[in-house]
Amino acid sequence: MKLVLAATGASGTIYLQRLLAQIDPTQHEIHLVLSKHAQQVAAQECDRLEIPAGVKEHAENDLNVPFVSGSARFDAMVIAPCSMASLGRIAAGTSDSALLRAADVFLKERRKLILVPRETPWSLIHARNVVTLLEAGAIVLPAIPSFYSRPQTVNDVADTVVWRILDQIGLPNPRAYRWKDQ
Ligand SMILES: Cc1cc2nc3c(=O)[nH]c(=O)nc-3n(C[C@H](O)[C@H](O)[C@H](O)COP(=O)(O)O)c2cc1C
């Protein structure tokens, strides 16, 4: 698969870290884009974002990348975590960075765009932006962990969200806990 993984400045760098850890870059082409604020939040939340060898990292504003054009074929884009600021910009059709333009392209090309917002509580503006994105075909998968698998570590908690992201991409983790499946 050809994938774009991105992060914007919401809390939850761990979701991106766990996602990167569970997609094999030798099997899939992975492009990574972090917004300036995502980098700031990452520095606050973890010592260092570990980027596996083979993952192609791009600057937020580098339009010299394949996924900002509809002509380049990609399978899915994930923004995890997704700030409400970026979610609102995507809902408004603003595409003035490579990251936002990519999201705009995935929507217009009817490709899979998976947004993982983390904010609480929501304002009516947040809710309306989410509705706009759902109507435009995005998958909105909030960073809301589940606990019925009895997660023991912070990574385990994050994985309850990451496994749902992987299901949506179409790369399910065989180790994912599934209710009444064991
Ligand atoms: C430590 C920290 C945590 C933040 N957490 C969130 C959050 O959980 N959700 C959110 O929508 N914004 C959060 N923000 C605010 C965003 O970073 C801010 O709106 C920023 O402009 C988003 O820019 P970006 O979407 O271009 O990355 C946080 C900011 C900081 C400094």
The ligand as an SDF file (V2000), in Angstrom:
LIG
                    3D

 31 33  0  0  0  0  0  0  0  0999 V2000
    0.7230   20.7320   24.6820 C   0  0  0  0  0  0  0  0  0  0  0  0
   -0.3770   21.0580   23.7000 C   0  0  0  0  0  0  0  0  0  0  0  0
   -1.4480   20.2000   23.5890 C   0  0  0  0  0  0  0  0  0  0  0  0
   -2.4870   20.4690   22.6930 C   0  0  0  0  0  0  0  0  0  0  0  0
   -3.5280   19.5830   22.6100 N   0  0  0  0  0  0  0  0  0  0  0  0
   -4.4970   19.7950   21.7110 C   0  0  0  0  0  0  0  0  0  0  0  0
   -5.5230   18.8170   21.5640 C   0  0  0  0  0  0  0  0  0  0  0  0
   -5.5480   17.7960   22.2210 O   0  0  0  0  0  0  0  0  0  0  0  0
   -6.4550   19.0400   20.6000 N   0  0  0  0  0  0  0  0  0  0  0  0
   -6.4390   20.1600   19.7970 C   0  0  0  0  0  0  0  0  0  0  0  0
   -7.3210   20.2640   18.9280 O   0  0  0  0  0  0  0  0  0  0  0  0
   -5.4750   21.1060   19.9440 N   0  0  0  0  0  0  0  0  0  0  0  0
   -4.5060   20.9450   20.8580 C   0  0  0  0  0  0  0  0  0  0  0  0
   -3.5080   21.8790   21.0050 N   0  0  0  0  0  0  0  0  0  0  0  0
   -3.5780   23.1260   20.2230 C   0  0  0  0  0  0  0  0  0  0  0  0
   -3.0070   23.0000   18.8190 C   0  0  0  0  0  0  0  0  0  0  0  0
   -1.6420   22.6020   18.8730 O   0  0  0  0  0  0  0  0  0  0  0  0
   -3.1360   24.3560   18.1050 C   0  0  0  0  0  0  0  0  0  0  0  0
   -4.4980   24.6260   17.8370 O   0  0  0  0  0  0  0  0  0  0  0  0
   -2.3330   24.4380   16.8350 C   0  0  0  0  0  0  0  0  0  0  0  0
   -2.5650   25.6680   16.2070 O   0  0  0  0  0  0  0  0  0  0  0  0
   -2.6800   23.3210   15.8680 C   0  0  0  0  0  0  0  0  0  0  0  0
   -1.9320   23.5180   14.6930 O   0  0  0  0  0  0  0  0  0  0  0  0
   -1.8440   22.4070   13.5640 P   0  0  0  0  0  0  0  0  0  0  0  0
   -3.2030   21.8140   13.3990 O   0  0  0  0  0  0  0  0  0  0  0  0
   -1.3730   23.1580   12.3450 O   0  0  0  0  0  0  0  0  0  0  0  0
   -0.8360   21.4110   13.9990 O   0  0  0  0  0  0  0  0  0  0  0  0
   -2.4590   21.6380   21.8860 C   0  0  0  0  0  0  0  0  0  0  0  0
   -1.3550   22.4930   22.0110 C   0  0  0  0  0  0  0  0  0  0  0  0
   -0.3400   22.2190   22.9090 C   0  0  0  0  0  0  0  0  0  0  0  0
    0.8370   23.1600   23.0230 C   0  0  0  0  0  0  0  0  0  0  0  0
  1  2  1  0
  2  3  1  0
  2 30  2  0
  3  4  2  0
  4  5  1  0
  4 28  1  0
  5  6  2  0
  6  7  1  0
  6 13  1  0
  7  8  2  0
  7  9  1  0
  9 10  1  0
 10 11  2  0
 10 12  1  0
 12 13  2  0
 13 14  1  0
 14 15  1  0
 14 28  1  0
 15 16  1  0
 16 17  1  0
 16 18  1  0
 18 19  1  0
 18 20  1  0
 20 21  1  0
 20 22  1  0
 22 23  1  0
 23 24  1  0
 24 25  2  0
 24 26  1  0
 24 27  1  0
 28 29  2  0
 29 30  1  0
 30 31  1  0
M  END
$$$$
